[in-house]
Amino acid sequence: MDLLPSWIVWALLSAGFAALTAVLAKVGVEGVSSDVATFVRTCVVVCALAVLIAVTRQWESVRSVSGRTYLFLALSGLATGASWLCYFRALKLGDAARVAPIDKLSVVLVAVFGVVFLGERLSAANWAGVALIAAGAVLVAYRG
């Protein structure tokens, strides 16, 4: 079985890198404002993606992308930027082990938004999982 095309493998890699992000960012945000830290991180991401796209020869004509696609990618970029700013501010103020689980409540919100805005359907078992994720995030972040 070829694992690389599997969305599960990529999602697990994403989770691993996200965990590293929290730990590395918590150390990196010390001694600098959270906004400057976000800026530096963003510059690194942009440069790394530019190299990746160049090496894999994925540059496409700017005109080949529809206006609708640009609009939603731009809105997604703004949401990402806002998320990163808030995340780094939270890391500056709180423990990584508490900030990250609350940040991952985004999983719960994606499920709700997917149903409400994208017409996706979740089974009762899926909703139970969403509830457990929410409860788990709160319990991990709880200082008790």
DSSP file with accessible surface (Angstrom, degrees, kcal/mol):
  #  RESIDUE AA STRUCTURE BP1 BP2  ACC     N-H-->O    O-->H-N    N-H-->O    O-->H-N    TCO  KAPPA ALPHA  PHI   PSI    X-CA   Y-CA   Z-CA
    1    1 A M              0   0  198      0, 0.0     2,-0.8     0, 0.0     0, 0.0   0.000 360.0 360.0 360.0 129.0    0.0    0.0    0.0
    2    2 A D        -     0   0  116      1,-0.2     4,-0.3     2,-0.0     0, 0.0  -0.715 360.0-172.5 -83.3 112.0    1.4    3.4   -1.0
    3    3 A L    >   +     0   0   98     -2,-0.8     3,-1.3     1,-0.2     6,-0.3   0.774  67.3  75.6 -79.4 -28.0    1.1    5.6    2.1
    4    4 A L  T 3  S+     0   0  106      1,-0.3    -1,-0.2     5,-0.1     6,-0.1   0.872  94.6  49.3 -60.0 -38.0    2.0    9.0    0.7
    5    5 A P  T 3  S+     0   0   95      0, 0.0     2,-0.3     0, 0.0    -1,-0.3   0.681  87.8 108.9 -72.9 -13.0   -1.3    9.6   -1.2
    6    6 A S    <>  -     0   0   26     -3,-1.3     4,-1.7    -4,-0.3     3,-0.3  -0.452  64.3-148.2 -68.8 129.2   -3.2    8.7    2.0
    7    7 A W  H  > S+     0   0  193     -2,-0.3     4,-2.6     1,-0.2     5,-0.2   0.820  97.2  61.6 -65.0 -28.2   -4.9   11.7    3.6
    8    8 A I  H  > S+     0   0   82      2,-0.2     4,-2.7     1,-0.2    -1,-0.2   0.927 102.7  48.7 -66.0 -43.4   -4.4   10.0    7.0
    9    9 A V  H  > S+     0   0   34     -6,-0.3     4,-2.5    -3,-0.3    -1,-0.2   0.946 113.8  46.4 -60.8 -46.9   -0.7   10.0    6.7
   10   10 A W  H  X S+     0   0  140     -4,-1.7     4,-2.4     1,-0.2    -1,-0.2   0.889 112.2  50.8 -64.3 -38.2   -0.6   13.7    5.7
   11   11 A A  H  X S+     0   0   48     -4,-2.6     4,-2.3     2,-0.2    -1,-0.2   0.908 110.6  49.0 -66.5 -39.9   -3.0   14.6    8.5
   12   12 A L  H  X S+     0   0  120     -4,-2.7     4,-2.4     2,-0.2    -2,-0.2   0.904 111.1  49.8 -66.1 -40.3   -0.8   12.7   11.0
   13   13 A L  H  X S+     0   0   76     -4,-2.5     4,-2.8    -5,-0.2     5,-0.2   0.918 109.5  52.5 -61.9 -41.2    2.3   14.5    9.7
   14   14 A S  H  X S+     0   0   77     -4,-2.4     4,-2.6     1,-0.2    -2,-0.2   0.927 109.0  49.3 -59.6 -44.1    0.4   17.8   10.0
   15   15 A A  H  X S+     0   0   58     -4,-2.3     4,-2.3     2,-0.2    -1,-0.2   0.911 111.2  50.0 -63.1 -41.3   -0.5   17.0   13.7
   16   16 A G  H  X S+     0   0   38     -4,-2.4     4,-2.2     2,-0.2    -2,-0.2   0.932 113.1  44.9 -63.5 -45.3    3.2   16.2   14.4
   17   17 A F  H  X S+     0   0  129     -4,-2.8     4,-2.5     1,-0.2    -2,-0.2   0.872 110.7  54.8 -67.9 -34.3    4.4   19.4   12.9
   18   18 A A  H  X S+     0   0   25     -4,-2.6     4,-2.0    -5,-0.2    -1,-0.2   0.905 107.4  50.6 -64.0 -38.9    1.7   21.4   14.6
   19   19 A A  H  X S+     0   0   59     -4,-2.3     4,-1.9     1,-0.2    -2,-0.2   0.931 111.0  47.9 -64.1 -43.3    2.9   19.9   17.9
   20   20 A L  H  X S+     0   0   94     -4,-2.2     4,-3.1     1,-0.2     5,-0.4   0.891 107.0  58.6 -61.9 -38.1    6.5   20.9   17.1
   21   21 A T  H  X S+     0   0   41     -4,-2.5     4,-2.7     1,-0.2     5,-0.3   0.922 105.9  48.0 -56.6 -46.6    5.2   24.3   16.2
   22   22 A A  H  X S+     0   0    5     -4,-2.0     4,-2.0     2,-0.2    -1,-0.2   0.940 116.0  42.4 -62.8 -46.0    3.8   24.9   19.7
   23   23 A V  H  X S+     0   0   90     -4,-1.9     4,-1.6     2,-0.2    -2,-0.2   0.945 118.9  43.1 -68.5 -47.7    6.9   23.7   21.5
   24   24 A L  H  X S+     0   0  116     -4,-3.1     4,-2.7     1,-0.2    -2,-0.2   0.898 114.7  50.6 -66.3 -38.9    9.3   25.5   19.2
   25   25 A A  H  X S+     0   0   12     -4,-2.7     4,-2.4    -5,-0.4    -1,-0.2   0.873 104.0  58.1 -67.8 -36.5    7.2   28.7   19.1
   26   26 A K  H  < S+     0   0   52     -4,-2.0     4,-0.4    -5,-0.3    -1,-0.2   0.926 113.5  39.4 -59.9 -41.3    6.9   28.8   22.9
   27   27 A V  H >< S+     0   0   94     -4,-1.6     3,-1.1     1,-0.2    -2,-0.2   0.922 116.6  51.7 -71.3 -42.1   10.7   28.9   23.2
   28   28 A G  H 3< S+     0   0   49     -4,-2.7    -2,-0.2     1,-0.2    -1,-0.2   0.767 101.5  59.6 -68.3 -25.6   11.0   31.3   20.2
   29   29 A V  T >< S+     0   0    3     -4,-2.4     3,-1.5    -5,-0.1    -1,-0.2   0.637  79.3 109.3 -82.7  -8.5    8.5   33.8   21.4
   30   30 A E  T <  S+     0   0  130     -3,-1.1     3,-0.1    -4,-0.4    62,-0.0  -0.434  87.6   9.9 -67.0 131.2   10.5   34.5   24.6
   31   31 A G  T 3  S+     0   0   84     -2,-0.2     2,-0.3     1,-0.2    -1,-0.2   0.580 118.4  76.8  80.6   7.9   12.2   37.9   24.5
   32   32 A V  S <  S-     0   0   47     -3,-1.5    -1,-0.2     4,-0.0     2,-0.0  -0.985  88.6 -94.8-145.1 153.4   10.3   39.2   21.5
   33   33 A S     >  -     0   0   60     -2,-0.3     4,-2.4     1,-0.1     5,-0.2  -0.363  32.8-122.0 -67.3 150.7    6.7   40.4   20.9
   34   34 A S  H  > S+     0   0    6      1,-0.2     4,-2.3     2,-0.2     5,-0.1   0.853 112.7  55.5 -63.3 -31.4    4.3   37.8   19.7
   35   35 A D  H  > S+     0   0   74      2,-0.2     4,-2.2     1,-0.2    -1,-0.2   0.911 108.2  46.8 -68.7 -41.1    3.6   39.9   16.6
   36   36 A V  H  > S+     0   0   72      2,-0.2     4,-2.6     1,-0.2     5,-0.2   0.917 111.5  52.6 -65.3 -41.2    7.3   40.0   15.6
   37   37 A A  H  X S+     0   0   12     -4,-2.4     4,-2.5     1,-0.2    -2,-0.2   0.921 109.3  49.0 -60.4 -41.7    7.5   36.2   16.2
   38   38 A T  H  X S+     0   0    7     -4,-2.3     4,-2.6     2,-0.2    -1,-0.2   0.907 110.0  52.0 -64.4 -40.4    4.5   35.7   13.9
   39   39 A F  H  X S+     0   0  140     -4,-2.2     4,-2.5     2,-0.2    -2,-0.2   0.939 110.4  47.1 -61.4 -47.0    6.1   37.9   11.3
   40   40 A V  H  X S+     0   0   82     -4,-2.6     4,-2.2     1,-0.2    -2,-0.2   0.944 113.0  49.4 -61.6 -45.8    9.3   35.9   11.4
   41   41 A R  H  X S+     0   0   56     -4,-2.5     4,-2.4     1,-0.2    -1,-0.2   0.920 110.6  50.6 -59.1 -43.8    7.4   32.6   11.2
   42   42 A T  H  X S+     0   0   49     -4,-2.6     4,-2.7     1,-0.2    -1,-0.2   0.904 108.3  51.8 -63.5 -42.1    5.4   33.8    8.3
   43   43 A C  H  X S+     0   0   50     -4,-2.5     4,-2.6     2,-0.2    -1,-0.2   0.912 109.9  49.7 -60.6 -41.9    8.5   34.9    6.4
   44   44 A V  H  X S+     0   0   93     -4,-2.2     4,-2.8     2,-0.2     5,-0.2   0.930 111.1  49.2 -63.0 -43.3   10.0   31.5    6.9
   45   45 A V  H  X S+     0   0   52     -4,-2.4     4,-2.6     2,-0.2     5,-0.2   0.939 111.6  48.8 -61.9 -46.1    6.8   29.8    5.6
   46   46 A V  H  X S+     0   0   90     -4,-2.7     4,-2.4     1,-0.2    -2,-0.2   0.938 114.0  45.7 -61.3 -45.9    6.7   32.0    2.5
   47   47 A C  H  X S+     0   0   82     -4,-2.6     4,-2.3     2,-0.2    -1,-0.2   0.925 112.9  49.7 -64.7 -44.1   10.4   31.3    1.7
   48   48 A A  H  X S+     0   0   60     -4,-2.8     4,-2.5     1,-0.2    -1,-0.2   0.917 112.6  47.4 -62.3 -41.6   10.1   27.6    2.3
   49   49 A L  H  X S+     0   0   89     -4,-2.6     4,-2.9    -5,-0.2     5,-0.2   0.893 109.1  54.0 -67.8 -37.7    7.0   27.4    0.1
   50   50 A A  H  X S+     0   0   40     -4,-2.4     4,-2.3    -5,-0.2    -2,-0.2   0.931 111.1  45.8 -61.6 -43.0    8.6   29.4   -2.7
   51   51 A V  H  X S+     0   0   93     -4,-2.3     4,-3.0     2,-0.2     5,-0.3   0.941 113.1  50.1 -64.6 -45.7   11.6   27.0   -2.7
   52   52 A L  H  X S+     0   0   90     -4,-2.5     4,-2.2     1,-0.2    -2,-0.2   0.933 112.7  46.2 -58.6 -46.8    9.2   24.0   -2.7
   53   53 A I  H  <>S+     0   0   50     -4,-2.9     5,-2.4     1,-0.2     6,-0.5   0.903 114.6  48.0 -65.5 -39.0    7.2   25.3   -5.6
   54   54 A A  H ><5S+     0   0   50     -4,-2.3     3,-1.0    -5,-0.2    -2,-0.2   0.940 112.6  47.7 -66.6 -46.0   10.3   26.2   -7.6
   55   55 A V  H 3<5S+     0   0  105     -4,-3.0    -2,-0.2     1,-0.3    -1,-0.2   0.882 116.8  42.7 -64.7 -37.2   11.9   22.8   -7.0
   56   56 A T  T 3<5S-     0   0   65     -4,-2.2    -1,-0.3    -5,-0.3    -2,-0.2   0.373 107.9-126.2 -91.3   3.6    8.8   20.9   -7.9
   57   57 A R  T < 5 +     0   0  221     -3,-1.0    -3,-0.2    -4,-0.3    -4,-0.1   0.895  61.6 141.8  53.7  49.6    8.1   23.2  -10.9
   58   58 A Q      < +     0   0  110     -5,-2.4     2,-0.1    -6,-0.1    -4,-0.1   0.326  17.0 132.5-101.2   5.1    4.5   24.0   -9.8
   59   59 A W        -     0   0  170     -6,-0.5     2,-0.3    -5,-0.1     3,-0.0  -0.388  37.8-168.9 -60.1 126.9    4.5   27.7  -10.7
   60   60 A E        -     0   0  141     -2,-0.1     2,-0.1     1,-0.0     5,-0.1  -0.853  32.1 -87.1-114.8 157.3    1.2   28.3  -12.6
   61   61 A S    >   -     0   0   72     -2,-0.3     3,-1.5     1,-0.2     4,-0.3  -0.372  31.1-134.1 -61.5 134.7    0.2   31.3  -14.6
   62   62 A V  G >  S+     0   0  103      1,-0.3     3,-1.2     2,-0.2    -1,-0.2   0.859 106.2  58.6 -60.1 -30.9   -1.5   33.8  -12.3
   63   63 A R  G 3  S+     0   0  229      1,-0.2    -1,-0.3     3,-0.0    -2,-0.1   0.659  90.7  70.2 -74.5 -14.8   -4.2   34.1  -14.9
   64   64 A S  G <  S+     0   0   75     -3,-1.5     2,-0.5     2,-0.1    -1,-0.2   0.616  83.3  83.7 -79.5  -9.7   -5.1   30.4  -14.7
   65   65 A V  S <  S-     0   0   38     -3,-1.2     2,-0.0    -4,-0.3     5,-0.0  -0.801  83.1-122.9 -96.7 132.1   -6.6   30.9  -11.2
   66   66 A S     >  -     0   0   59     -2,-0.5     4,-2.4     1,-0.1     5,-0.2  -0.279  16.4-118.1 -72.2 158.8  -10.2   32.1  -11.1
   67   67 A G  H  > S+     0   0   57      1,-0.2     4,-2.6     2,-0.2     5,-0.1   0.881 116.3  54.4 -61.6 -38.9  -11.3   35.2   -9.2
   68   68 A R  H  > S+     0   0  180      2,-0.2     4,-2.5     1,-0.2     5,-0.2   0.915 107.7  49.9 -61.8 -43.3  -13.4   33.1   -6.9
   69   69 A T  H  > S+     0   0   60      1,-0.2     4,-2.7     2,-0.2     5,-0.3   0.936 111.1  48.7 -61.9 -46.2  -10.4   31.0   -6.0
   70   70 A Y  H  X S+     0   0  101     -4,-2.4     4,-2.7     1,-0.2     5,-0.2   0.910 110.3  52.6 -59.1 -43.1   -8.3   34.1   -5.3
   71   71 A L  H  X S+     0   0   95     -4,-2.6     4,-2.6     2,-0.2    -2,-0.2   0.956 113.5  41.2 -58.9 -51.2  -11.1   35.5   -3.1
   72   72 A F  H  X S+     0   0  110     -4,-2.5     4,-2.5     1,-0.2    -1,-0.2   0.861 115.3  50.4 -70.9 -33.1  -11.4   32.4   -1.0
   73   73 A L  H  X S+     0   0  107     -4,-2.7     4,-2.5    -5,-0.2    -1,-0.2   0.898 111.6  49.3 -67.9 -38.0   -7.7   31.8   -0.8
   74   74 A A  H  X S+     0   0   56     -4,-2.7     4,-2.4    -5,-0.3    -2,-0.2   0.931 112.4  47.0 -65.6 -43.9   -7.2   35.5    0.3
   75   75 A L  H  X S+     0   0   87     -4,-2.6     4,-2.4     2,-0.2    -2,-0.2   0.913 112.5  50.3 -63.1 -41.1   -9.9   35.1    2.9
   76   76 A S  H  X S+     0   0   65     -4,-2.5     4,-2.7     1,-0.2    -2,-0.2   0.903 109.4  51.9 -62.3 -40.7   -8.3   31.9    4.1
   77   77 A G  H  X S+     0   0   41     -4,-2.5     4,-2.7     2,-0.2    -2,-0.2   0.905 109.1  49.3 -63.0 -40.9   -5.0   33.7    4.3
   78   78 A L  H  X S+     0   0  126     -4,-2.4     4,-2.6     2,-0.2    -2,-0.2   0.913 111.8  48.8 -64.4 -41.2   -6.5   36.4    6.4
   79   79 A A  H  X S+     0   0   61     -4,-2.4     4,-2.6     2,-0.2    -2,-0.2   0.912 111.6  50.0 -64.3 -40.9   -8.0   33.8    8.7
   80   80 A T  H  X S+     0   0   54     -4,-2.7     4,-2.9     2,-0.2     5,-0.2   0.937 111.0  48.9 -62.1 -46.4   -4.7   32.0    8.9
   81   81 A G  H  X S+     0   0   28     -4,-2.7     4,-2.5     2,-0.2    -2,-0.2   0.926 112.2  47.8 -59.5 -44.6   -2.9   35.3    9.8
   82   82 A A  H  X S+     0   0   51     -4,-2.6     4,-2.4     1,-0.2    -1,-0.2   0.920 112.3  50.2 -63.5 -41.3   -5.4   36.1   12.4
   83   83 A S  H  X S+     0   0   53     -4,-2.6     4,-2.9     1,-0.2    -2,-0.2   0.930 111.2  48.0 -61.6 -46.7   -5.1   32.6   13.9
   84   84 A W  H  X S+     0   0   54     -4,-2.9     4,-2.7     2,-0.2     5,-0.3   0.907 110.9  50.8 -62.9 -42.4   -1.4   32.8   14.0
   85   85 A L  H  X S+     0   0   76     -4,-2.5     4,-1.9    -5,-0.2    -1,-0.2   0.941 114.9  43.2 -60.3 -45.8   -1.4   36.2   15.7
   86   86 A C  H  X S+     0   0   88     -4,-2.4     4,-2.6     2,-0.2    -2,-0.2   0.898 113.5  52.2 -66.7 -40.0   -3.8   35.0   18.3
   87   87 A Y  H  X S+     0   0   16     -4,-2.9     4,-2.7    -5,-0.2    -2,-0.2   0.935 111.0  45.8 -63.4 -46.3   -1.9   31.7   18.8
   88   88 A F  H  X S+     0   0   10     -4,-2.7     4,-2.1     2,-0.2    -1,-0.2   0.878 112.3  51.7 -67.7 -35.0    1.5   33.4   19.3
   89   89 A R  H  X S+     0   0  116     -4,-1.9     4,-1.6    -5,-0.3    -1,-0.2   0.936 111.0  48.1 -64.7 -42.8   -0.1   35.9   21.7
   90   90 A A  H  X S+     0   0   38     -4,-2.6     4,-2.6     1,-0.2    -2,-0.2   0.911 111.2  50.5 -63.4 -41.5   -1.6   33.0   23.6
   91   91 A L  H  < S+     0   0    0     -4,-2.7    -1,-0.2     1,-0.2    -2,-0.2   0.863 107.2  54.6 -63.7 -35.8    1.7   31.2   23.7
   92   92 A K  H  < S+     0   0   79     -4,-2.1    -1,-0.2     1,-0.2    -2,-0.2   0.879 119.3  33.4 -63.2 -35.0    3.4   34.4   25.0
   93   93 A L  H  < S+     0   0  140     -4,-1.6     2,-0.2    -5,-0.1    -2,-0.2   0.711 121.4  34.7 -95.8 -24.5    0.9   34.5   27.8
   94   94 A G  S  < S-     0   0   23     -4,-2.6     2,-0.2    -5,-0.2     3,-0.0  -0.721  88.2 -77.4-130.1 176.8    0.3   30.8   28.6
   95   95 A D    >>  -     0   0   71     -2,-0.2     4,-2.9     1,-0.1     3,-1.4  -0.544  33.5-132.8 -74.5 137.6    1.7   27.3   28.8
   96   96 A A  H 3> S+     0   0   20      1,-0.3     4,-2.3    -2,-0.2    -1,-0.1   0.877 107.3  59.7 -57.2 -37.7    2.1   25.5   25.4
   97   97 A A  H 34 S+     0   0   74      1,-0.2    -1,-0.3     2,-0.2   -74,-0.0   0.695 115.2  34.7 -67.8 -17.4    0.5   22.4   26.9
   98   98 A R  H <> S+     0   0   71     -3,-1.4     4,-1.2     2,-0.1    -2,-0.2   0.747 116.2  52.5-102.8 -34.8   -2.6   24.5   27.7
   99   99 A V  H  X S+     0   0   19     -4,-2.9     4,-2.6     1,-0.2     5,-0.2   0.944 104.6  55.4 -67.3 -47.8   -2.7   26.8   24.7
  100  100 A A  H  X S+     0   0   23     -4,-2.3     4,-2.0     1,-0.2    -1,-0.2   0.898 105.5  49.8 -58.9 -44.7   -2.4   24.1   22.0
  101  101 A P  H  4 S+     0   0   21      0, 0.0    -1,-0.2     0, 0.0     4,-0.2   0.912 112.1  48.1 -62.6 -38.7   -5.4   22.0   23.1
  102  102 A I  H >< S+     0   0   78     -4,-1.2     3,-1.8     1,-0.2    -2,-0.2   0.922 109.8  53.0 -66.0 -40.5   -7.6   25.1   23.2
  103  103 A D  H >< S+     0   0   45     -4,-2.6     3,-1.7     1,-0.3    -1,-0.2   0.880 101.3  61.7 -58.2 -36.1   -6.3   26.1   19.8
  104  104 A K  T >< S+     0   0   80     -4,-2.0     3,-2.0     1,-0.3     4,-0.5   0.512  73.9  90.5 -75.3  -1.8   -7.3   22.6   18.6
  105  105 A L  T X>  +     0   0   45     -3,-1.8     4,-2.1     1,-0.3     3,-0.5   0.674  66.8  85.1 -61.4 -11.6  -10.9   23.4   19.4
  106  106 A S  H <> S+     0   0   55     -3,-1.7     4,-3.1     1,-0.2    -1,-0.3   0.840  78.6  63.1 -57.3 -29.4  -10.7   24.5   15.8
  107  107 A V  H <> S+     0   0   66     -3,-2.0     4,-1.9     2,-0.2    -1,-0.2   0.928 104.0  46.0 -60.5 -43.5  -11.4   20.8   15.0
  108  108 A V  H <> S+     0   0   25     -3,-0.5     4,-2.2    -4,-0.5    -2,-0.2   0.933 113.6  48.7 -64.3 -45.6  -14.8   21.2   16.7
  109  109 A L  H  X S+     0   0   89     -4,-2.1     4,-3.4     1,-0.2     5,-0.3   0.879 107.6  54.8 -65.7 -36.4  -15.5   24.4   14.9
  110  110 A V  H  X S+     0   0   95     -4,-3.1     4,-2.9     2,-0.2    -1,-0.2   0.916 107.6  50.7 -62.6 -41.2  -14.6   22.9   11.5
  111  111 A A  H  X S+     0   0   15     -4,-1.9     4,-1.9    -5,-0.2    -2,-0.2   0.951 114.7  42.8 -60.4 -47.6  -17.1   20.1   12.1
  112  112 A V  H  X S+     0   0   53     -4,-2.2     4,-2.8     1,-0.2     5,-0.2   0.944 117.1  46.0 -64.5 -48.5  -19.8   22.6   12.9
  113  113 A F  H  X>S+     0   0  107     -4,-3.4     4,-3.1     1,-0.2     5,-0.9   0.877 109.3  56.2 -63.1 -37.9  -18.9   25.0   10.1
  114  114 A G  H  X5S+     0   0    3     -4,-2.9     6,-2.3    -5,-0.3     4,-0.9   0.908 112.9  41.3 -60.5 -40.3  -18.6   22.1    7.7
  115  115 A V  H  X5S+     0   0   49     -4,-1.9     4,-0.7     4,-0.2    -2,-0.2   0.950 121.9  40.0 -70.6 -48.2  -22.2   21.1    8.5
  116  116 A V  H  <5S+     0   0   95     -4,-2.8    -2,-0.2    -5,-0.2    -3,-0.2   0.935 131.1  21.4 -70.5 -46.7  -23.6   24.6    8.5
  117  117 A F  H  <5S+     0   0  150     -4,-3.1    -3,-0.2    -5,-0.2    -1,-0.1   0.749 130.9  36.3 -99.6 -26.0  -21.8   26.2    5.6
  118  118 A L  H  <<S-     0   0  128     -4,-0.9    -3,-0.2    -5,-0.9    -2,-0.1   0.472  97.6-122.5-109.0  -4.0  -20.6   23.2    3.4
  119  119 A G     <  +     0   0   58     -4,-0.7    -4,-0.2    -6,-0.3    -3,-0.1   0.703  54.0 159.0  71.9  19.9  -23.6   20.9    3.8
  120  120 A E        -     0   0  104     -6,-2.3     2,-0.4    -7,-0.1    -1,-0.2  -0.368  32.1-136.6 -73.4 156.5  -21.5   18.1    5.2
  121  121 A R        -     0   0  230     -2,-0.1     2,-0.4     0, 0.0    -1,-0.0  -0.949  14.8-166.8-119.1 137.1  -23.1   15.3    7.2
  122  122 A L        -     0   0   53     -2,-0.4     2,-0.1   -11,-0.0   -11,-0.0  -0.964  17.2-131.6-120.4 140.5  -21.8   13.8   10.4
  123  123 A S     >  -     0   0   58     -2,-0.4     4,-2.5     1,-0.1     5,-0.2  -0.265  33.8 -99.1 -78.7 173.5  -23.1   10.6   12.0
  124  124 A A  H  > S+     0   0   86      1,-0.2     4,-2.3     2,-0.2     5,-0.2   0.902 127.4  52.3 -60.6 -39.2  -24.0   10.3   15.7
  125  125 A A  H  > S+     0   0   74      2,-0.2     4,-2.1     1,-0.2    -1,-0.2   0.896 107.9  51.6 -64.3 -39.0  -20.6    8.6   16.2
  126  126 A N  H  > S+     0   0   77      2,-0.2     4,-2.3     1,-0.2    -2,-0.2   0.925 110.1  48.4 -62.2 -44.7  -18.9   11.6   14.5
  127  127 A W  H  X S+     0   0  100     -4,-2.5     4,-2.6     2,-0.2    -2,-0.2   0.879 108.3  54.6 -64.7 -35.3  -20.7   14.0   16.7
  128  128 A A  H  X S+     0   0   52     -4,-2.3     4,-2.5    -5,-0.2    -1,-0.2   0.924 108.5  49.5 -62.8 -41.2  -19.7   12.0   19.8
  129  129 A G  H  X S+     0   0   29     -4,-2.1     4,-2.5     2,-0.2    -2,-0.2   0.908 109.1  51.4 -62.6 -41.9  -16.1   12.3   18.7
  130  130 A V  H  X S+     0   0   20     -4,-2.3     4,-2.4     2,-0.2    -2,-0.2   0.929 110.7  48.7 -61.0 -43.3  -16.5   16.0   18.2
  131  131 A A  H  X S+     0   0   61     -4,-2.6     4,-2.8     1,-0.2    -2,-0.2   0.906 111.0  50.2 -64.4 -40.0  -17.9   16.3   21.8
  132  132 A L  H  X S+     0   0  126     -4,-2.5     4,-3.0     2,-0.2    -1,-0.2   0.887 109.2  51.7 -66.2 -38.7  -15.1   14.1   23.1
  133  133 A I  H  X S+     0   0   73     -4,-2.5     4,-2.7     2,-0.2    -2,-0.2   0.939 111.8  47.3 -61.2 -45.2  -12.5   16.4   21.4
  134  134 A A  H  X S+     0   0   27     -4,-2.4     4,-2.1     2,-0.2    -2,-0.2   0.946 114.7  45.3 -62.1 -47.0  -14.1   19.4   22.9
  135  135 A A  H  X S+     0   0   49     -4,-2.8     4,-2.7     1,-0.2    -2,-0.2   0.915 113.1  51.1 -64.2 -41.3  -14.2   17.9   26.4
  136  136 A G  H  X S+     0   0   31     -4,-3.0     4,-2.6     2,-0.2     5,-0.2   0.906 108.6  50.8 -63.0 -42.9  -10.6   16.6   26.0
  137  137 A A  H  X S+     0   0    8     -4,-2.7     4,-2.0     1,-0.2    -1,-0.2   0.925 112.3  46.8 -61.7 -42.3   -9.3   20.0   25.0
  138  138 A V  H  X S+     0   0   82     -4,-2.1     4,-1.5    -5,-0.2    -2,-0.2   0.926 113.0  49.3 -66.5 -42.2  -11.0   21.7   28.0
  139  139 A L  H  < S+     0   0  126     -4,-2.7    -2,-0.2     1,-0.2    -1,-0.2   0.896 111.0  48.8 -66.2 -38.6   -9.7   19.0   30.4
  140  140 A V  H  < S+     0   0   87     -4,-2.6    -1,-0.2     1,-0.2    -2,-0.2   0.901 115.3  44.7 -67.2 -37.3   -6.2   19.3   29.1
  141  141 A A  H  < S+     0   0   20     -4,-2.0    -1,-0.2    -5,-0.2    -2,-0.2   0.704  89.6 109.8 -80.3 -17.2   -6.3   23.1   29.5
  142  142 A Y     <  -     0   0  161     -4,-1.5     2,-0.9    -5,-0.2    -3,-0.0  -0.329  60.9-148.1 -63.5 132.3   -7.9   23.0   32.9
  143  143 A R              0   0  176     -2,-0.1    -1,-0.1   -45,-0.0    -2,-0.1  -0.831 360.0 360.0-102.5  97.1   -5.7   24.1   35.7
  144  144 A G              0   0   96     -2,-0.9    -2,-0.0     0, 0.0     0, 0.0  -0.692 360.0 360.0-139.4 360.0   -6.9   22.0   38.6
